[in-house]
Amino acid sequence: MVRERQKVSKSYVNRSLLSYINPHGTISEQYRTIRNNIQYAANGKKIRSLLVTSPSEGDGKSTAAVNLAVCMAQRGDRVLIIDANFRNPIINKIFNVQTSPGLSNVLGQQLEVREAIYNTEVEGLDILPSGQRLYNSTELLDSQLMMDVMAFASEQYDMVLLDCPPVLGISDTNALVNKCDGVLLLLKSGKTQQELALEAKRALMFAKANILGVILNKKSV
């Protein structure tokens, strides 16, 4: 059973949810364009799961993931965001829920997946928080248990987005790339160095990631 939350007014919603607060704004339109381009980049293959990552912390990947998810839900899709960043979870803060129970509790076989999922103020959008921090996270993310989580999510939702740690320096993300249909790499304009961007791409390619595209965040136009 999905955990029910009381719906809140848009005036109290986290300001990161730009596509929900102002669905007709320029930023929302940009996310809708990204949403549509994902399917074009797939060359006819149906994309049901996406991993979102970046070279380093502070690039804005969680904000990008939630706004992309909002735009998918606004189209009528049933969407689940899974916070797979045990070291620095953000999704629970954006949606004002507890970190635990969450994914780590499911992987620790403490409860079923459906018992750790929360609904959100956005119609059609649910979240699975990270849960408590794990010290053997890579092993669990690369396990059959995680495969089972993804199988359940794919049965219940039209789209599953994984908000993952930075790909450089942490092995958790590469443990997940083969469990998703595609990967989006987020770069922060003016912050991400070219060398780091290329190194992140090489790391993902080494893990046989299907990189669908790159999102350049905070680019002045």
Secondary structure in CASP SS format (residue, H / E / C, confidence):
PFRMAT SS
TARGET T0000
AUTHOR 0000-0000-0000
METHOD secondary structure of the structure
MODEL  1
M C 1.00
V C 1.00
R E 1.00
E C 1.00
R C 1.00
Q C 1.00
K C 1.00
V C 1.00
S C 1.00
K H 1.00
S H 1.00
Y H 1.00
V C 1.00
N C 1.00
R C 1.00
S C 1.00
L C 1.00
L H 1.00
S H 1.00
Y H 1.00
I H 1.00
N C 1.00
P C 1.00
H C 1.00
G C 1.00
T H 1.00
I H 1.00
S H 1.00
E H 1.00
Q H 1.00
Y H 1.00
R H 1.00
T H 1.00
I H 1.00
R H 1.00
N H 1.00
N H 1.00
I H 1.00
Q H 1.00
Y H 1.00
A H 1.00
A C 1.00
N C 1.00
G C 1.00
K C 1.00
K C 1.00
I C 1.00
R C 1.00
S E 1.00
L E 1.00
L E 1.00
V E 1.00
T E 1.00
S C 1.00
P C 1.00
S C 1.00
E C 1.00
G C 1.00
D C 1.00
G C 1.00
K H 1.00
S H 1.00
T H 1.00
A H 1.00
A H 1.00
V H 1.00
N H 1.00
L H 1.00
A H 1.00
V H 1.00
C H 1.00
M H 1.00
A H 1.00
Q H 1.00
R C 1.00
G C 1.00
D C 1.00
R C 1.00
V E 1.00
L E 1.00
I E 1.00
I E 1.00
D E 1.00
A C 1.00
N C 1.00
F C 1.00
R C 1.00
N C 1.00
P C 1.00
I C 1.00
I H 1.00
N H 1.00
K H 1.00
I H 1.00
F C 1.00
N C 1.00
V C 1.00
Q C 1.00
T C 1.00
S C 1.00
P C 1.00
G C 1.00
L H 1.00
S H 1.00
N H 1.00
V H 1.00
L H 1.00
G C 1.00
Q C 1.00
Q C 1.00
L C 1.00
E C 1.00
V H 1.00
R H 1.00
E H 1.00
A H 1.00
I C 1.00
Y E 1.00
N E 1.00
T C 1.00
E C 1.00
V C 1.00
E C 1.00
G C 1.00
L E 1.00
D E 1.00
I E 1.00
L E 1.00
P C 1.00
S C 1.00
G C 1.00
Q C 1.00
R C 1.00
L C 1.00
Y C 1.00
N C 1.00
S H 1.00
T H 1.00
E H 1.00
L H 1.00
L H 1.00
D C 1.00
S C 1.00
Q H 1.00
L H 1.00
M H 1.00
M H 1.00
D H 1.00
V H 1.00
M H 1.00
A H 1.00
F H 1.00
A H 1.00
S H 1.00
E H 1.00
Q H 1.00
Y C 1.00
D C 1.00
M E 1.00
V E 1.00
L E 1.00
L E 1.00
D E 1.00
C C 1.00
P C 1.00
P C 1.00
V C 1.00
L C 1.00
G C 1.00
I C 1.00
S C 1.00
D C 1.00
T H 1.00
N H 1.00
A H 1.00
L C 1.00
V H 1.00
N H 1.00
K H 1.00
C C 1.00
D C 1.00
G E 1.00
V E 1.00
L E 1.00
L E 1.00
L E 1.00
L E 1.00
K E 1.00
S C 1.00
G C 1.00
K C 1.00
T C 1.00
Q C 1.00
Q H 1.00
E H 1.00
L H 1.00
A H 1.00
L H 1.00
E H 1.00
A H 1.00
K H 1.00
R H 1.00
A H 1.00
L H 1.00
M H 1.00
F H 1.00
A C 1.00
K C 1.00
A C 1.00
N C 1.00
I E 1.00
L E 1.00
G E 1.00
V E 1.00
I E 1.00
L E 1.00
N E 1.00
K C 1.00
K C 1.00
S C 1.00
V C 1.00
END
